[in-house]
Amino acid sequence: MFVTRLISGIIMVLIALVTIITGGWVLFGTMVVLSLIGVFELYRACKVKDPKKNIGLLDGAGYLSVILFYASIIPAEGRYQLIAVITGLIILMFVYVFTYPKYDAEQVMAGFFGIVYVAVMLSFIYQTRMLEGGVYHVWLTFLCAWGCDTCAYCVGRLFGRHKMAPVLSPKKSVEGAVGGFAGAILLGVIYALATHGPVAVYAVICAAGALISMVGDLAASAIKRNKDIKDYGTLIPGHGGVLDRFDSIIFTAPVIYFLAAALL
């Protein structure tokens, strides 16, 4: 299991390096695919997707809304994004009312939640990359999320004594959280020195990102517990689905974007 997880992790890092360094349409296309897969995983968990059909009306409306949203971020100004999100809601409600009572309100709300929670949030990886200096700033997203997660795991295994969320995630400790927070800041400082970036600003961004990434991790765990599933999928051997691997990234990406746009 460890070897499988390690190999998958290495492959994911290599894919991230190629797509993010290349940027442009390669990264854009990658984020569209990841978002669609992530939305599919969430829809399956939340019973938005009809298990008897490959694509039903409601989940199909959600996938269409994801594509419309990504089309809206192509213009650099981003002026059409809110329009795209609202249009997605209208499309879902159109399906809801004209097929009534095929779907219930909870399914429709989960459908809209998936668009925002997965597609909109993940899109900020691409949007950060497109900022001036984004080729450097975008890596802060992964340093905060995956760096915090790795440091928290190591410190938690060695020194963890006090449970952070005993009901939701019994293995996570306060000590691990502190270690993850400190580790993310340290990684931000090292990255700033390596890239000749602003040390203090990178440290602040990584500190904020690390805190938010923990919320993202726990939020994904809460949904899985509510839906009584272990993993969202099996796409990534040893890691689960897209949402299992990108749970903290989902929350960190928009935070890094807005902080980078404001401070860098």
GIQUI-V147984 format. One line per field, one symbol per residue. ss: DSSP state (H for helix, E for strand, - for the rest). Layout:
BEGIN
ss->???
END
This chain:
BEGIN
ss->-HHHHHHHHHHHHHHHHHHHHH-HHHHHHHHHHHHHHHHHHHHHH-----------HHHHHHHHHHHHHHHH--------HHHHHHHHHHHHHHHHHH------HHHHHHHHHHHHHHHHHHHHHHHHH----HHHH-HHHHHHHHHHHHHHHHHHHHH---EEE---EEEEEHHHHHHHHHHHHHHHHHHHHHH---HHHHHHHHHHHHHHHHHHHHHHHHHHHH---------E---E-HHHH-HHHHHHHHHHHHHHHHH-
END
